[in-house]
């Protein structure tokens, strides 16, 4: 059976969930085990496959990264070698969730940093035609959302936004990829839906007038004033370049070059410290998960629960 797949990529808090909700309305199957909506975060739903998220976390652990690592740009050839053992699991996820679907979608922002891995997986499927949608939202609105939810600073938020956005852009240059601006998605969801169907070659029937998932109420953040800095200038320039009708590719290359110089200017001591912290974080998380799944943990859990209740009453 010939299949079509759409991979939604982009920075966290950039509207990937809103876009995926629109795809769902269009008849694109987004997965079996989707995360539930979360009040105050994504009240209409994430449209994220829990098996995909779990696997992406393992992939990031294997590269000693995490979704919120400001130094994590995109896996390179060395990183790809560390992920070879996960290819079977990746194929299993696609087989279990999407095998019998003619048109399906996959959304998890972490995929953006892992694009070389996932491109290899989908490219190996001869009956699968894959396209990508890169969601782009103002980096300062993304900062506002991350600051509210996670307490992230402006600098960390902008570095994350640059990493994800540049990875999404450069790693899909050889693919069929459509850039969708968050502002336009909210203003013209029906037109965006028609363009997506056309660009991806989808043979799906949907009533444009009945599309109701995306509305302007989804905007919870407005652009706040931010202090000027080199990083702010780079993020602003990249955003304006990518939301143009025709992306000025040479400008994006120059912005990326300037950003790489910015990263190189960071203290090597800081980089070393962050790398060590990340390794420790991965080690202890895996240690906890191993203990959590153990027989003795499960056996002692009822007693721990009773102790917790008694302590609460003391």
C-alpha atoms as one frame of an Amber mdcrd trajectory, in Angstrom:
protein
   0.000   0.000   0.000   1.284   3.437  -0.941   1.439   5.770   2.049   1.938
   9.466   2.623   3.416  10.837   5.833   3.743  14.360   7.172   6.358  15.042
   9.848   5.642  18.174  11.864   8.832  19.791  13.155   9.802  23.006  14.911
  10.595  24.420  18.326   8.492  23.583  21.379   5.679  26.104  22.015   5.715
  27.125  18.345   2.252  25.906  17.403   3.115  22.349  16.371   0.141  21.073
  18.390  -2.238  23.537  16.727  -0.965  22.498  13.310  -1.308  18.812  14.201
  -4.869  19.421  15.359  -5.582  20.923  11.948  -4.031  17.891  10.226  -6.253
  15.645  12.331  -9.306  17.594  11.152  -8.113  17.146   7.580  -8.158  13.375
   8.003  -4.468  12.816   8.674  -4.029  10.050  11.274  -1.747  11.359  14.031
  -1.211   8.151  16.027  -2.903   5.671  18.355  -1.603   6.586  21.806  -1.804
  10.370  21.926  -1.127  12.398  25.055  -4.208  13.961  26.619  -4.821  17.694
  26.701  -3.238  19.566  29.614  -4.910  22.571  31.167  -2.849  25.732  30.905
  -0.361  24.128  28.511  -2.208  22.602  25.555  -5.894  22.628  26.369  -6.951
  21.253  22.983  -4.420  18.427  22.964  -0.796  17.776  22.023  -1.406  15.280
  19.182   1.843  13.599  20.200   2.293   9.851  19.981   3.502   8.715  23.418
   5.586   5.893  21.895   7.354   8.392  19.637   8.070  10.770  22.524   9.443
   7.909  24.636  11.733   6.793  21.817  12.935  10.326  21.105  13.837  10.691
  24.791  15.943   7.530  24.520  17.644   8.883  21.412  18.476  12.155  23.144
  19.769  10.266  26.190  22.033   8.219  23.911  23.535  11.432  22.534  23.809
  12.920  26.061  21.323  15.652  25.172  17.866  16.699  26.275  15.149  18.723
  24.584  16.087  21.797  26.630  19.875  21.620  26.208  20.899  25.036  24.800
  24.018  23.498  23.240  22.169  20.709  21.402  21.932  21.704  17.734  21.413
  18.548  15.665  22.958  15.095  15.679  26.008  14.692  13.469  27.672  11.604
  11.987  29.152  10.678  15.371  25.768  11.003  17.033  24.148   8.872  14.329
  26.510   5.999  15.144  25.274   6.005  18.734  21.674   5.611  17.531  22.081
   2.569  15.260  20.735   0.214  17.929  17.465   2.162  18.051  16.565   1.711
  14.388  14.606  -1.492  15.050  12.522   0.220  17.736  11.846   3.187  15.445
  10.631   0.894  12.678   8.507  -0.970  15.204   6.802   2.266  16.314   5.951
   3.148  12.717   4.768  -0.393  11.999   2.518  -0.664  15.066   0.941   2.769
  14.796   0.818   3.600  11.115   1.170   0.438   9.011  -2.416   0.348   7.725
  -2.878   4.108   7.300  -2.739   5.649   3.858  -2.130   9.129   5.239  -0.538
   9.706   8.626   1.320  12.359  10.564   3.971  12.391  13.262   4.590  15.264
  15.634   7.104  15.725  18.419   9.415  18.778  18.528  12.326  16.566  19.646
  12.284  15.014  16.180  13.681  18.326  14.905  17.034  17.708  16.609  16.993
  14.087  15.445  16.125  14.646  11.789  19.095  12.748  10.273  17.969   9.652
  12.202  14.292   9.897  11.248  15.066  10.797   7.630  17.058   7.572   7.400
  14.181   5.556   8.892  11.461   6.876   6.586  13.710   6.870   3.503  14.137
   3.100   3.881  10.402   2.564   3.276   9.885   2.297  -0.506   6.110   2.759
  -0.377   6.218   5.842   1.840   6.225   9.400   0.492   7.263  11.803   3.236
   6.911  15.558   3.497   7.717  17.965   6.304   6.133  21.048   7.827   8.377
  23.427   9.769   6.393  25.543  12.225   7.859  28.987  12.863   6.665  31.291
  15.632   8.149  34.532  16.919  11.099  33.568  19.147   9.936  36.137  21.689
   6.464  34.611  21.947   8.160  31.235  22.385  10.291  32.762  25.146   7.172
  34.091  26.878   5.599  30.644  26.809   8.752  28.840  27.996   9.330  31.409
  30.719   5.779  30.975  31.987   5.811  27.177  31.861   9.441  26.320  32.674
  11.008  29.518  34.009  13.547  29.667  31.156  15.584  32.821  30.636  15.473
  34.857  27.431  18.969  33.732  26.411  18.279  30.020  26.917  14.931  30.263
  25.128  16.467  32.031  22.129  19.307  29.513  21.873  16.802  26.664  21.906
  14.689  28.428  19.285  17.732  28.990  17.058  18.883  25.370  17.435  15.527
  23.838  16.578  14.683  26.269  13.792  18.053  26.053  12.041  18.063  22.256
  12.342  14.560  22.059  10.900  15.445  24.353   8.010  18.819  22.964   6.933
  17.977  19.278   7.437  14.955  19.443   5.146  16.501  21.344   2.239  16.709
  18.036   0.352  13.118  17.151   1.272   9.635  18.343   0.416   9.166  20.873
   3.225   6.645  23.633   3.812   7.251  26.448   6.290   4.128  27.558   8.169
   4.151  30.743  10.238   2.172  30.559  13.473   0.590  33.967  12.846  -0.703
  32.873   9.450  -1.984  29.570  10.843  -4.158  31.488  13.315  -5.310  34.044
  10.746  -5.966  31.763   7.772  -6.243  28.115   8.899  -8.416  27.081   5.946
  -5.967  28.497   3.396  -3.061  26.837   5.211  -4.952  23.523   5.130  -5.476
  23.767   1.370  -1.780  24.567   0.831  -0.715  21.631   3.005  -2.945  19.237
   1.075  -1.557  20.532  -2.218   2.112  20.526  -1.195   1.942  17.054   0.360
  -0.190  15.639  -2.450  -2.860  14.482  -0.016  -5.903  12.725  -1.403  -8.158
  13.683   1.499 -11.608  15.197   1.527 -12.342  17.888   4.075 -14.763  20.771
   4.337 -12.750  23.990   4.620 -15.660  25.786   6.277 -15.916  23.068   8.945
 -12.311  23.391  10.137 -12.648  24.696  13.682  -9.677  23.392  15.674  -7.441
  26.405  15.044  -8.721  29.755  16.275  -7.189  33.011  17.447  -7.879  32.109
  21.089  -4.924  29.714  20.873  -2.608  32.715  21.136  -1.698  32.981  24.809
   1.517  34.962  24.411   2.237  38.362  22.923   5.631  39.784  22.073   7.102
  41.593  25.053   9.914  44.118  24.947  13.303  42.471  25.211  16.741  44.010
  25.738  18.902  44.321  22.643  21.744  41.850  22.186  23.543  40.007  19.404
  21.464  36.879  20.081  18.220  38.882  19.939  19.296  40.356  16.588  20.125
  36.922  15.154  16.812  35.422  16.278  14.868  38.387  14.903  16.656  38.192
  11.556  16.100  34.448  11.220  12.413  34.743  12.050  11.820  37.507   9.504
  13.733  35.563   6.842  11.747  32.354   7.315   8.284  33.925   7.273   8.871
  35.577   3.900   6.990  34.136   0.922  10.346  33.265  -0.627  13.000  32.470
   1.966  16.302  34.304   1.273  18.512  31.231   1.591  21.808  33.138   1.489
  20.612  35.312   4.367  19.782  32.215   6.433  23.246  30.812   5.742  24.849
  34.054   6.949  22.662  34.095  10.073  23.699  30.514  10.787  27.374  31.425
  10.338  26.993  34.284  12.799  25.212  32.006  15.263  27.996  29.422  15.059
  30.491  32.173  15.916  28.288  33.108  18.871  28.325  29.502  20.106  32.095
  29.333  19.700  32.443  32.445  21.844  30.870  30.700  24.827  33.249  29.652
  27.561  34.741  26.179  27.097  34.511  25.717  30.868  30.769  26.380  30.684
  30.371  23.885  27.836  32.333  21.256  29.747  30.259  21.828  32.877  26.946
  21.583  31.001  28.092  18.384  29.303  29.008  16.826  32.650  25.715  17.878
  34.223  23.834  16.354  31.287  25.703  13.060  31.558  24.914  12.863  35.267
  21.264  13.706  34.612  20.945  10.920  32.041  22.719   8.425  34.310  20.520
   9.055  37.337  17.310   9.131  35.285  18.138   5.752  33.780  19.076   4.455
  37.226  15.713   5.588  38.590  13.782   4.071  35.676  15.621   0.799  36.137
  14.757   0.767  39.848  11.173   1.835  39.157  10.647  -1.148  36.857  12.284
  -3.595  39.264  10.447  -6.325  41.180  11.388  -4.949  44.602  10.135  -1.454
  43.808   6.755  -2.835  42.761   6.651  -5.056  45.838   7.394  -2.177  48.219
   5.158   0.394  46.499   2.025  -0.285  48.643   4.073   0.241  51.829   5.544
   3.471  50.433   2.038   4.688  49.647   0.809   3.930  53.168   3.859   5.667
  54.659   3.202   8.741  52.500  -0.423   8.875  53.679   0.548   8.483  57.344
   3.205  11.193  57.077   0.623  13.502  55.570  -1.635  13.009  58.572   1.124
  13.459  61.125
